[in-house]
Amino acid sequence: MQFDIVPLGSLMGWCTMKMGLYHISAEGGFAVTNKDIKLICGFLDELSDTTDEAALNALIDRYISGLGSKDTDALRQKLYLAGVRMLERDDETMEAVRSRRIASLTENEKTELEKVDDIISGNKLLYYFQPIVSAVDGEIFSYEALMRSATDPAITPYHILKYAELTDRLSDVEKATFLNVLSIIEDKKDVLAGKSVFINSMPNVMLSTADAEKVCELLERNADTAVVEMTENAEADDAQLKRLKDLYRSMNVRIAVDDYGTGYSNVGSLLRYTPNFVKIDRSLLSEIDSQSKKRHLVRDIIEFCHDNKIFALAEGVETSEELKTVILMGVDLIQGYYTARPSPEIIESIPFNIKEEIRRYQQERQDGKATHVYTPAAGERVMLEKLKKVGYKCIHIKKYEGNSDVTIVGLPSLDTHIRIEVDSGYEGKISIESAHLSGGKNRPTIIIGECCKVELAMFGDNVFHRGGILVPESSELTLTGLGALFMSLTDTTYYGIGAEYNKRHGKLLFDANVEFVIEAHGNLGVCIGSGLGGEIIIRRGIFTLNINGNKGVGIGSLYGDDAIDISNCGMDMDVNLTRGVLVGSMDGNADVYLHELSFNSFVGGQEMVCAGTVSGDKADIKISNAHFGTNVRSDKLAVMGALYGDTAIDVVNVSISVSASGYKAYALGGIKGSTRAYLENADTQIKLKTEMDGFTSASGDDLTIKDSRFLVTVNGEELKFEQE
């Protein structure tokens, strides 16, 4: 067998040769076609392998019949002469360039060159063996044979390759590497105990036919042990790679790609090699535990390898943090100073404590898979489609030092049945893009731990099914982004964004260009808020709330005192409850400030309040620079205020449109307690059907109307009011 390697002739000479033959073809009296050009290129590729006149004539015989010349004798002569001249010119050019480079070396470099020449000529090379270990249990899987100088430690592999290339002796290094390491493999069969040895190879370096036959014989004899490791950034053309792959495959010799992630690395180049192993370059693994961009790239490489049944090997692991990161990411094999340094002896095992560390990290990974819990690294971009494929049910976001941001990406049409849990003490940004997540029975879709400061950024169309976002009292949640969130709540007791019916929620700040659509169906619950209340600030957004059930609240609390500040947004509520409030507290005191917004609602119930409180002692309602509209039917009703307590209302620069009816119903204030109402520059239209004595319980000095258009009809009768 023979290694078919790309020619060692200079690129300049090769290109010049092609151009020369093009002119020869034209002078020969035939038109140059694409087929002719391909034949000429093939001729040139083989020409540089030709060493004597007989071989040159045989080569011309094989190619000339395919060319479209009428005068084959003339063409043969031109090909022969041009071939000889170009080969001579190429040799002269290479030698001239080589001489100039050697002449430009410093005295120290010339000394190094002499040493390297002596090392190569005398085969004064030895090999250290570095273990490659399993990421599952830390046991040695294989070794890499690493070249060293047997005479002068100062002459490193870098120096050997540098001067070998300068003196056109890379083929000698390639030959020595194969023959030396394969001989060691044969001598150390008992020590290797069936483990493989990775042999470094330069795929763009040519061996002579005789040397190639020796190497192939040894490779075939040791195919169960030898792995040919080709440097990925040593570019070889497609035809050459195919010949190499076919050769190794025919001998059942496995292939590894080295230095992946550098040079010309991309998926296309990896597919050209179709290796058994991919060694991910050290440059991508250095400090990978703290660099999210590297983790993104390495994770993609690992997933690509696994999808194509390729072993992913992390090369150059030097710290415990790097080791843990690559194991949790799913790498198959590990090589580096942290696990074991290269040694002149073939060691049987790495240190016990390192093996235990590997097993511990692997157990952490397996525990996550067994419990269907996935833990992303800081800065990771998590693809929900891939997690669903593996069977994960939960994303556990941990607290990290420094940047803890995580991005979760899905498809709205892909229901993943995955939830999110956030570690206590977490501070960072969680971005959610086009995700369809599910909480499950009596379980929120997102659980935020204690003492957290979380920014939740929504992008695209997102869906939370059967559960909302838990924000405990000690934590803060800021919602940002651009897109939409659809939330479906169907449990007996429910909450959308906030906390349970018997808890307080943490600070909620909405500062997002997001449309929040919440549909709630249950006996008792809150869309935004909690049972006992907490701070709610809305600065932007569109809110569409559809609520059906027994007792409920749109925005606010069931039993606690509330301070709610809402501005710069649109609100549309469709509510059907036995007892409830749209904005405020059902049974606690309510302090509600609505400004620079549009509020519209359609409401039905028995005891209802649009803004304020049902059973709380007092409600303080402030509305400015806004539109407030409602169509409401309820037996007992306060559109704004406290149904059974004291009410204070201040309305400035507001458009009010109210259509309401109820057995005991007021537009401003409640059916018990005192009411004070101040309206200035209010364009007001109120139509009310009620058995009460007017549209409000405020009268006298407690009712102030100033500079307003005030149209009020009670039971079909228009009321008249004096204005200041």
N, C-alpha and C positions, 0 to 999 in steps of 0.2 A: 504493500500500500504506500501511497505517497501523500504528504501534506500538500494541499494546493493553497498556497498563501499568496496574497497580493504582491506584485513585483516590488523590488527594492529600488528600482530606478527613480530618479528624481521626477517630481511632478512637472517641473518645467520641461524636461526632456520628453516626457510622455505626451504632453500637450503639443509640443513642437513636432513630434513625430506624426501625430494625427493630422496636423495641418499640412505637413509635407506630403503625406500619402493622398490627401485630398487633391492637391495639385497634380501629383503623379497620375491619379485617376483621370483628371480632366485632360491632361496631355495625352493619355492613352487612347482617347477617342471615344469615350462613353460617358453618358450622363450619370451623375451620382444620385442614386436613390437612397431612401431610408434603409433599405435592405443592405445596400453597398456599405453604407456608413457603419452599420452594425457589424458586418463582416470585417471591415477594416479595424474597428475597435477590438474585435476578438483576436484578429491577427496581432495587433500591437500588444495585447495582454499576454499572449503566448511568446511573442518575440523576445521579451526581456528575460524569458526562461531559457532562451536558445544560446548555446555556448560554442557551437562549431558550424562549419559551412554545411555539412551533411544535414544537420538538424534544421538549419535555415531553409535549405532546399525542400526538405520534407514538409516543412510548415507551409511554404509557398504553394506546394502541390495541393495541399488540402484546401487552401482558401481560394486559389485563383479560378477554379472552375465555377465558383459561385458569383464571381464578379462579371459585370456585363460588358467586358471588353471584346472588340472584334479581333484585335491583334494581341493574342495571349503571349506570344514570344516577347513582344516589346514590353508588355506589362510585367512579365516575369523578370526581365532584366532590370526594369526600373525598381521593382519591389526589392530585388536582391541588392542592388547598389544602395538604394535609400536605406534599407534595413541595416546593412553593414555600416554605412556612414553614421546613421543615427545612434546605433549602439556604441560605436567608437566615440562619437561626440558626447554621448551620455556618460560613458565611463570617464572621459577626459574632464567633463564638467564636474562630476562628482568628486573626482580626485583633486581638481583645482580648488573646489569649495572646501574640501576636507583639509587640504594643505594650508589654505588661508586661515581656517579656524584654529588649527593646531599652532600656527605661527603667532596667532594673537593671544595665546594662553600666557598667563604669568608663569614665572619659574616654579612657583609652588604648584600650580595646576599641571604643569608639564611633569613634575615629579609624581603627582597623583596619577596622571595618565600612564606613566611607566609602571607604577605599582599595579594599576588595574590591568594593564596588558599582561603583566607577569601572572597575576591571579587567574585571568581567563585562560592564558596559554597553558599554565600548569594545573588547571582545574583545582586551584587552591580555594575551594568553596566549601562551606559547611552549612548546615540547616538547623535552625531552632524550630521547635514545634509548640504552637500555641493552641490550647484546647478551645474547641467550640462546644458550648454546653447547651443542654436542653433547657428551655424556659419553663418546663413543667416541673422538673425535680432537681436540676442542677447537675445531673450526671453528664459525663463527657460523651458527646455524640460523635465528634470527629476532631481532627487537628488540621491546622494550616502549616505547611512547611515554609519557613521564612528564610531567605538567603542571607548569609553572613560571609565575611572574609575570614579565612582560616589563618591568615598571617598578620593582618594589621587591622585592629578594631576601628581605627580612625577612617578606614575605607568602608563607608557604609553602602548599603544597597543602592542608595541614590547615586553615589559616586560611580559605582560599577556600571549602572545603566547609563549614566551621563556620558562616560568616556567610551563605553561600548557603542553607543549610538554615533559618537563623533568619529570613531575609527571603523565604523561599519561592521561591528562584531556582535550585534544583538542576536544574530542567529546562533553564535557560539554560546551565548548566555542561555538562550532558549534550549539549545541542545543539552547543555550541562545540567540545567534545572530538571528537565524531564528524566534524563538518564540517571542523575545522582539520586533524586528523590524516589524514583521507581525502584532503584536498587536497594535503597533503605527500606522501602515498603516490603520488598521480598525478604530482606534480612530480619525484619522486625515483626513478622507475622504474628508470633506468639504474644509479643508485647502489645501490639495494636488490638488484638483480640476482636477482630472483625470491624473495628472502627475505621471510618474513611479518613483519607488524607487529601486535603485541597492542595493542588499543584498550580502555582502561578504560571500563566501563559500570556504571551503577547500575540493576539490573533493576526496582526498585520506584519509579522516577521516570518521570513521564509527559511525552511530547512532544506538541505540538499536531499536528494532522493534516498541516498544511502542512510543518512541520519534519520530521516523520516521513517524509513522501514524499521530501523532499530527501535525507535520510540513507539511505533504502532505495535510492534511485537510485544514489548513490555506492557503497554497499556492494555492490550487485549488480554494478556495473561493476568493482569491485576485489576480488571474492570470492576470487580466487586469492592475494591478499596479506593481506587483513584477517582478523584473529582477534578476536572480541569477547570481552573478558575481564570476566566478571561477578564481583563481590565475593560470596563464598559466604555471608557472614554478613549480607548485605542481604536479609532474608527477603522472598520474594514467594510468593503462594499458588500452589497446584498448577495451577489453571486458567491463571493468568497465565504461569507458567513454560512450560506446554505451548504457549500461543500464541506466546511468544517463540521457543521451540525450533523450532516448526513454521515460523515466519517465517524464521529464519536458515537452516534446512535447505532451505527452498524456494529460497533464493538461493545455496545451496552455500557459505555462510559458516560457518567453523569457530568452535567455542565453547571458551573456557577458564574454569575455575573458579579464582578467586583466593583466597588466604588459607585454603586448606583445612587443617583441623586446629584452627580457632578457632571461636568463636561456636556456631552450631548444627550443626557438622560431625558427620556420621555417615554410615554407608553408605547409609542411606535417603535422606538429603538429596542425596548424590552421585548416586544413581540417578535422582533427580528431574531433574537437569541433563543426565545422559548426555553429558558433554562430550567433546571431542577431547583436551583437555589438563587436567591437574590440577596446580595450583601449590601445593606443600606449603609451609605458612607458615613463616616465619623462626623463630617461637617454638619450633617442633619441631626445627629444625636447629641452633640455637645450642648449641655445645658437645656436639653429638650424639656425638662421638667418645669422650666420657667419661661419658655418661649412658645407661645400658642401657634405661631405661624409654622414652626417646625413640626409641631404635633399634628396640625392639619395635613401637612404634606406626607409625613411618615404614616399616619393612619390610612391615608388613601393608598399608599404603596402596599401596606400590609393587606388591606382589603382586596386590592387588585391581585396580589399574590395568591391569597386564599381562594378567590374566585376562579383562578386559573391553575389551582393545585400546585403551587410553587411554595417552597419553604422560604419564609422571610427571616433573614438573619440580621440582627443588630450588631454592627461592627464598631469597635472602639468604645465600648461602654466603660466609663472610668469612675463613676460615682454611684453610691447607693440610690440617690434620687433618680439618676438616669436609668438604673436597673429597674426600679419599681415602675417607672413611667412606661418603659417599653413592654414590660410584662403585662401590665394592666391594659395596654393597647392591643395585646394579642400576638406579639412577635413569637416565632417558633424557636429560634436559636439565638444564642448570645456569645459574643466574642469581645474580649477587651481586657485591659489591665486590671479592672476591678475583680473579674472572676479568676483570671490566671494570666501571668506574664509568659512570654515565649521562653522556652527552656531548651538547652541542648539535649536533655533527656526527655523521653516521652513519659509524662507523668500519668498516673492511673486515676487520679481524682483531684478535684479542686478542694480548697479548705472546707471543713464541715460547716462552719458558721455561714459561709457564703451560700452553700447548698441549702441550708435551713432558711436563709433569707429569701432565696428564690422560691422555695416551697411556700413560704408564708405569703409572699406577694401573689403567687399563683392561686393559693387557696382563697385569697381575697377576691381575685377575679372569678374563680369558680363559684364562690358563695354568692356573688352578685348574679351569676347566671342561674344558679340553682333557685335563688329566691326571686328571680326575674327582675333584679334591681341593677340598673346600670349607673355607674358613677363616672361622669365626664371629668376630664382634666380642666384646669382653669384655662379659659380662652378657647375651649373646644367648640367646634361647630357640629352639633349632633344631628344626624340624619334619622328622622323617625322611621322612614321606610326600612332602613337597615335594622333598626332595633326591633321593629315588629317582625321582621323576617326571622330574627334569632329567637324571639319569644319574650322579650323584656316587657314588663308591666309597669315599671316605675323608673323614673330618672331621679337619682339622689344627688343633689347639688351640694358639694361640700364647701366648707370655709377654707380658703387658701390664704397664705401670706401674699400680699401684693394684689395683683390683678386676679379677680375671681369671676370675671365675666364669662357667660356661657350663652351660646346661640343655639336655638332648637328649631329645626327646619322640617316641615312636612308638606302635606297636600290636604286641602280642605276635604277632598273626596275620600281620603284614606283615613278611616276610623281606626286609630291605633290601639285604643283601650289602654293607653299609657297615661299615668299621672306623674306629677312632679312633687318631690319633697325637698325642702331647703333646710340645710343645717342651721341650728341656733347660732347666733353671732355672725351670720353671713352678712357681708356688705358688698354689694356689687350690682351689676346689670345683667338681667336675664332677658334676652331677645327671643321672641317667638314669631316665627314666620310661617304663615299659611299652615297652621297645625290644627289637627283634630285630636283632642285629648279627652279622656274620660275619667271621672272620679269613682264611679261605682256606688253601691248602696251605702248610704250614710257616710260617705267619704268624699272630701273635696277633691277637685281636680288638681289644685295647687295647695300644698300645705307649707306655710312659711313658719320657720321655727321662732323661738323666743329671741328677743334682743337683736332683731335683724333690721337692716336698712336696705330695702330692695327697690331697684328700679325695674319695672316690668314693661318692656317695650314691645308693642304689638305692630306687626307689619303684615299686610295682606289680609286675607279672610281667614279668621281663626274660629274654631268651634270648641266649646267646653260642654261636654255632655254629662248630665246627671251629677253635677257638682261644680262648686265655684272656687273661690280663693279664700283660704283661711289666713287672717292677719291677726295674730294675738295682740293683746293690749300693749305688750312691751315692744312691739315692732312697728316699723313704718313702711308703707308701700306707696311708691310713686308710679303712676301709670303714664307712659309716654308712647309715642309712635305715630303711625299713619296707616289706617286700615279699618278693620272691623273685628268685633268679638261677639259671637253669638253664644249665649249661655242658656242651657236648658236645665231647670231645677224641678225635680218631680218627687222628692221624698216627702214624708209626712211633715217633718220639720225641715226647713231649708234656710240657706243664706247664699247670696250670690258672691259679693265681695265684702268681707268683714269677718263675722264670727257667729257662733251658735246663739240660740235664743236665751241661754243662761249665762252668757259671757259678754265682756266688753271687747271692742275691737281696737286695734292700734290706729295710728294716724293714717288717713287715706287722702292722698292728693292725686287728683285727676288733672293731668296737664298734657292731654293727648288729642291729636286730630283723629280720633277713633270713634266709630259708631258702636256704642254698647247696646246690644239687643239682648234683653233678659226676659225669658219666659218662665214663670213660676207657677206651679200647681201643687198645692199642699194644704195642710191644716193650719200651719203656723210658720211664719217666716218673714225674712227681710231680703229685698233685692240688693241694696247697698247699705251696709250698716251691720247692726247686731241686736241682740236682745237687750243689753244693758247700756249700749251707746258708746260714743267715742267721737273723736274729731273727724269731720268730713269737710274737705275743701275741693270744690270743682272749679277749675279755671278754663277748661276747654273740653270739647267733645259733643257728641250727639247721643242722647239717651232715649231709648225706646223700651219701655217696661210694660209687659203684659202679665197681669197677676190675677189668678183665680184661686179662691179657697175660703177658709173660714176667717182667720185673723192674719193681717199682714201689713207690711210697711214697704213703700217704694224706696225712699231714701231716708234713713234715720234709725230709730230704735223702737223696740216693742215696749220696754219698761223704763228705760233710763232717761236722764236729762240730756238734751241734744243741743249742740251749737253747730249749725250747718250754714256754710257759705258757698253759694253757687253763682257762677258768672260765666259770660262769654260762651254760652252753649245753647243747644236746642234740646227740649224735653217733650216727649210725647208719651202719655201713659194711658193704658186701657186697663181699668181695674174693676174687678167684681169680687167684693168681699162682704162677709157679714159685718165685720168690724175692722176698721183700719184707717191709715193715714197715708197720703201720697208722699209728702215731704214733712218730716218732723218726728214726733214721738207719739206712740199710741197711748201710753199711760204715764209718761213722764213730762217734764216741762220742755218746751221747745223754743229755741232761739233760732229763727230762720231769716237768712238774708239772701234775697234773690235780686240780681242786678245784671243788666246788659245780657238778657237772654230772652228766649221765646219758650213759654210754658203752655202746653195744651194737654187736656185730659178728657177722657170719657169715663165716667165713674158710676157704678151701681153698688148699693149696699143697704145696711140697716143703720149703722152708726159710722159716719164717715166724716173725715176732714181732709181737705185738699192740701192746705199748708197750715201746720200748727200741731195741736194735740187733741186727742179724744178725751182722756180722763185726767190729764195733768192739771196742776193747779194754775198754770199760766202759760201764755204763748206771746212771744214778742216777734212780730212779723214786719220785716222791712223789704219793700220792693221798689226798685228804681230803674229807670231807663230800660224798660222791659215790656214784653207783651205777656199777659196772663189770661188764658182762656180755659174754660171748662164747661162741660155739659155733664151734670151730675144729678142722680136720682138716689135719695136715701131717706129713710124714715126720719132719722135724726142727723142733722147736717150743720157743719160750719165750714163754709168754703175757705175762709181765712180766720184763724183764731183758735181758741180753746173751747171745745164743745160744752164742757162743764166747768170751766174756770175763767180766770181773768185774761182779757185780751188787750194787747196794745198793737195798733196797726199804723204804719207810716208808709204811704204810697206817693211817690214823686216821679213825674214824667213816665207814666205807665198807661198802656192801653189795656183796658179790662173788658173781657167779654164773658159773661156768666149766664148760663141757662141752668136753673136749678129747681128742684121740687122735692118736698118732703113734708111729712106730718109736722115735724118740728124742725124747721130749716131757717138758717140765717146765711146771708152772704158774707157779712163782716161780723165777727164775734160769735159767741155761743149762746146756748139757751139758758145757761146759768152763769153767774159771775158778772163782773163789770167789763165794759168794752169802751176803749178809747180808739177813735179812728181819725187819722189825718190824711186827706187826699189833696194833692196839689198838682195842677197841670195833668189831670187824669182824664183820659178819654174813656168814659165808663158807660157800659151798657149792661144792665142787669135785668134779667127776667126771672122772677121767682114765684113759685106756687107754694104756699105754706099756710098753716093755721096760726102762725105767730103774728105779731102786730106790726110787722114791717120787714125791711130787708136787713136790719141790724138792731142790736140791743143798745147801741150807743145813741145818746140823745143829748140835747143841750150843748154845753161847752165841750162835751166829749166827742162830738162829731164836728169836724172842721172840713169844709170843702172850699178850695181856693183855686181860681183860674182854671176851672175844669168844665168839660162838657159831660154833664151828668144826667144820663137817661136811665131811670129805674122804674120798672113795672112790677107791682106785686099783685098777684091774683088778677091780672089784667088791668089794673088801675095804675096809671102813671102818677108817681109821686113828685112833688115840687120841693126844692130845697133852696135856702138862701146861701149865697157864697160870700166869702170875704173878699 
